[in-house]
Each structure stands twice: as C-alpha cells, then as structure tokens.
Amino acid sequence: MNTGSVHSWDIATSVDGPGTRFVLFLSGCPLRCLYCHNPDTWHMRDGHRMTVDEVAAEMSKYVRFIKVAGGGMTISGGEPLLQPAFTAALFRRAKELGLHTALDTSGFLGARASDELLADTDLVLLDIKSWDPATYRRVTRGEVAPTLTFARRLADMGKPMWVRFVLVPGHTDDPANIEGIARFVSTLDTVERVEVLPFHKLGAPKYAALGIPFPLENTPTPDAELVRRVRSQFSDRGVPVH
C-alpha cells in the first residue's frame, strides 16, 4: 500500500534498535494495555495520511547521518502490523536506501506479517507483555498465543529479536509469570537480548489531555529490588538482559 496513517516520527538513539534511528510511529493499535504511554496512537483515524514517497523524503534527509551512526529505520506505533502493506512498502524503500530495519510490535497481529515484509526486516523488537493468558488478557484485552506463535516463526526463520517486557507491580510481576516468559525465550535461538522495562507514568499527561482516565494512576513504579529479581530470572535462564 502506498499510503498509511502516520502519527509522528522522531530521531532516537539506542532505545528502538541499534544506533541512531529514524523512528516512524504509525497510528492504530488493537490492544489496550493498561500501561500504554501513547494513547494518542490508538486510532488510525487520528493519524495523518502519508505516502511512502513522503516518508522516504523525510527519512532521506538523515540517511547519511544514520548510516555513520550505525543506525537505521524503526517502525513502531501504535501497532505497525495493523498496516502491514504500508509497513512492508516502507521497509522495502528503507532497504533500497541501504538502511537497517527494525519492526517494533506486540506480535498480536504477527500472522499479518508476510514473508516478504519479514525478508526486509533485520530486527524485530517483540513485546511479550505476559506469559499467563489470564494476566495478558487483563493487562491488554488481547490474547498471548498469537505473539508466542509469531516469536516461534521468527526464530525458525533465523530472524534476530530483542524481546521487551514491561514490569508492572501487581500486574505482570508474579514470579511464575516471569519464569514462563524466561523459559520460553530461552528456547528461541535468535533472541539477542531481553529488555526489562520498568513501568512509568510519563504518559499520564496524554490521558489527561484526551480526557481518558489513566488506569494505573495509583500503581507504583517498580523498586530496584523488584527489577533485580526479574532481571535475574531471565539471566538465570541464560538470556542476555539489558
């Protein structure tokens, strides 16, 4: 598809893949994570239409700098796989520009990622939000099985992954839940690292601006001891943790 719904773009370093990245945020997401810090990306109708050429023209301004900095293009959201044809076309253009590509996804819509799209994807930033199905459903309103199926598919393809896990006290921090994710991830040969991301409230002002209650207003951020315990659960399974 030549056009898509775009929320915004940014130049970022280290957090959305290796090096300095041109990060494109697409609009629209099928999940409603309790801790989401970008509620302004939930609906495709709230984005603005852009063509592949328009995005490429913006990205081209930074190509030389991005290459020198060992970076590339990351497509995030929202959920990029809600717009799989547009995402595929953007990655094809990025590869034509000689850029490394990273897909930031929950994996919930992994079945929509064609082999052609994944062929142009150098790295997948995969959010595994929970292991326990009931916890996943409560935290996201979705199902975990599609994400696990997608992760296995990526590993079978030899596709590098950075797994991301958001640590939310009282919601995703149960030791058995962590152990389930750690055990599963340890069986995926292409996982290069796990990123344990402590829950934060930086997105709260966006909820206020949109007139939406922030579901985790009274949830504390994880303390250092909890973060250490969770990181240890992953590292004890032989998984590199960042």
SULMO-V382020 format. One record per residue. N is the residue number from 1. RES is the residue in three letters. PSI is psi as a letter, one per 40 degrees, with the letter a starting at -180 (999 if undefined). OMEGA is omega in whole degrees, 0 to 359 (NA if undefined). Layout:
n=[N	N]
res=[RES	RES]
psi=[PSI	PSI]
omega=[OMEGA	OMEGA]
//
This chain:
n=[1	2	3	4	5	6	7	8	9	10	11	12	13	14	15	16	17	18	19	20	21	22	23	24	25	26	27	28	29	30	31	32	33	34	35	36	37	38	39	40	41	42	43	44	45	46	47	48	49	50	51	52	53	54	55	56	57	58	59	60	61	62	63	64	65	66	67	68	69	70	71	72	73	74	75	76	77	78	79	80	81	82	83	84	85	86	87	88	89	90	91	92	93	94	95	96	97	98	99	100	101	102	103	104	105	106	107	108	109	110	111	112	113	114	115	116	117	118	119	120	121	122	123	124	125	126	127	128	129	130	131	132	133	134	135	136	137	138	139	140	141	142	143	144	145	146	147	148	149	150	151	152	153	154	155	156	157	158	159	160	161	162	163	164	165	166	167	168	169	170	171	172	173	174	175	176	177	178	179	180	181	182	183	184	185	186	187	188	189	190	191	192	193	194	195	196	197	198	199	200	201	202	203	204	205	206	207	208	209	210	211	212	213	214	215	216	217	218	219	220	221	222	223	224	225	226	227	228	229	230	231	232	233	234	235	236	237	238	239	240	241	242]
res=[MET	ASN	THR	GLY	SER	VAL	HIS	SER	TRP	ASP	ILE	ALA	THR	SER	VAL	ASP	GLY	PRO	GLY	THR	ARG	PHE	VAL	LEU	PHE	LEU	SER	GLY	CYS	PRO	LEU	ARG	CYS	LEU	TYR	CYS	HIS	ASN	PRO	ASP	THR	TRP	HIS	MET	ARG	ASP	GLY	HIS	ARG	MET	THR	VAL	ASP	GLU	VAL	ALA	ALA	GLU	MET	SER	LYS	TYR	VAL	ARG	PHE	ILE	LYS	VAL	ALA	GLY	GLY	GLY	MET	THR	ILE	SER	GLY	GLY	GLU	PRO	LEU	LEU	GLN	PRO	ALA	PHE	THR	ALA	ALA	LEU	PHE	ARG	ARG	ALA	LYS	GLU	LEU	GLY	LEU	HIS	THR	ALA	LEU	ASP	THR	SER	GLY	PHE	LEU	GLY	ALA	ARG	ALA	SER	ASP	GLU	LEU	LEU	ALA	ASP	THR	ASP	LEU	VAL	LEU	LEU	ASP	ILE	LYS	SER	TRP	ASP	PRO	ALA	THR	TYR	ARG	ARG	VAL	THR	ARG	GLY	GLU	VAL	ALA	PRO	THR	LEU	THR	PHE	ALA	ARG	ARG	LEU	ALA	ASP	MET	GLY	LYS	PRO	MET	TRP	VAL	ARG	PHE	VAL	LEU	VAL	PRO	GLY	HIS	THR	ASP	ASP	PRO	ALA	ASN	ILE	GLU	GLY	ILE	ALA	ARG	PHE	VAL	SER	THR	LEU	ASP	THR	VAL	GLU	ARG	VAL	GLU	VAL	LEU	PRO	PHE	HIS	LYS	LEU	GLY	ALA	PRO	LYS	TYR	ALA	ALA	LEU	GLY	ILE	PRO	PHE	PRO	LEU	GLU	ASN	THR	PRO	THR	PRO	ASP	ALA	GLU	LEU	VAL	ARG	ARG	VAL	ARG	SER	GLN	PHE	SER	ASP	ARG	GLY	VAL	PRO	VAL	HIS]
psi=[h	e	i	i	h	h	d	i	i	i	h	i	h	d	e	f	i	i	a	h	i	h	h	h	h	i	i	h	h	e	i	g	h	d	e	h	e	g	e	e	e	d	h	d	d	e	a	i	h	i	i	d	d	d	d	d	d	d	d	d	d	e	d	d	d	d	d	d	e	f	a	a	h	h	h	a	a	a	h	d	e	e	g	d	d	d	d	d	d	d	d	d	d	d	d	d	e	f	i	i	i	h	h	h	i	e	e	d	f	d	e	e	h	i	d	d	d	d	d	e	h	d	i	h	h	h	h	h	d	i	d	h	d	d	d	d	d	d	d	e	e	a	i	d	d	d	d	d	d	d	d	d	d	d	d	d	e	f	h	i	i	h	h	h	h	h	h	h	h	e	d	e	e	h	d	d	d	d	d	d	d	d	d	d	d	e	e	h	e	e	h	d	i	h	h	h	h	h	h	i	f	d	e	d	d	d	d	d	d	e	f	h	h	h	d	f	d	e	h	i	i	i	i	d	d	d	d	d	d	d	d	d	d	d	d	d	e	e	h	h	h	999]
omega=[185	180	179	180	185	176	183	173	183	171	185	182	168	188	184	183	184	175	178	188	162	185	179	180	178	179	177	177	180	181	176	183	182	185	182	179	177	180	178	178	187	190	179	183	182	177	174	185	175	175	175	180	180	178	181	179	178	182	183	178	187	188	183	180	181	180	179	182	177	185	182	181	173	174	185	181	11	180	183	184	167	177	189	181	178	178	179	181	178	179	177	179	179	179	177	177	178	184	169	183	178	179	180	189	173	184	182	179	183	180	180	181	180	176	180	177	183	176	179	180	181	185	174	173	191	178	171	193	178	175	180	184	181	178	180	181	181	184	189	190	180	181	183	187	180	179	180	177	179	179	179	177	180	179	179	178	184	184	179	180	162	180	179	179	179	183	182	180	179	182	183	191	180	182	180	178	178	182	178	179	182	180	179	183	181	179	182	188	186	176	182	181	170	177	174	186	179	175	175	184	184	180	183	179	178	177	180	181	180	182	181	176	176	189	185	181	184	179	180	171	183	175	186	181	178	179	179	180	182	177	180	179	177	183	178	176	178	181	176	184	178	NA]
//
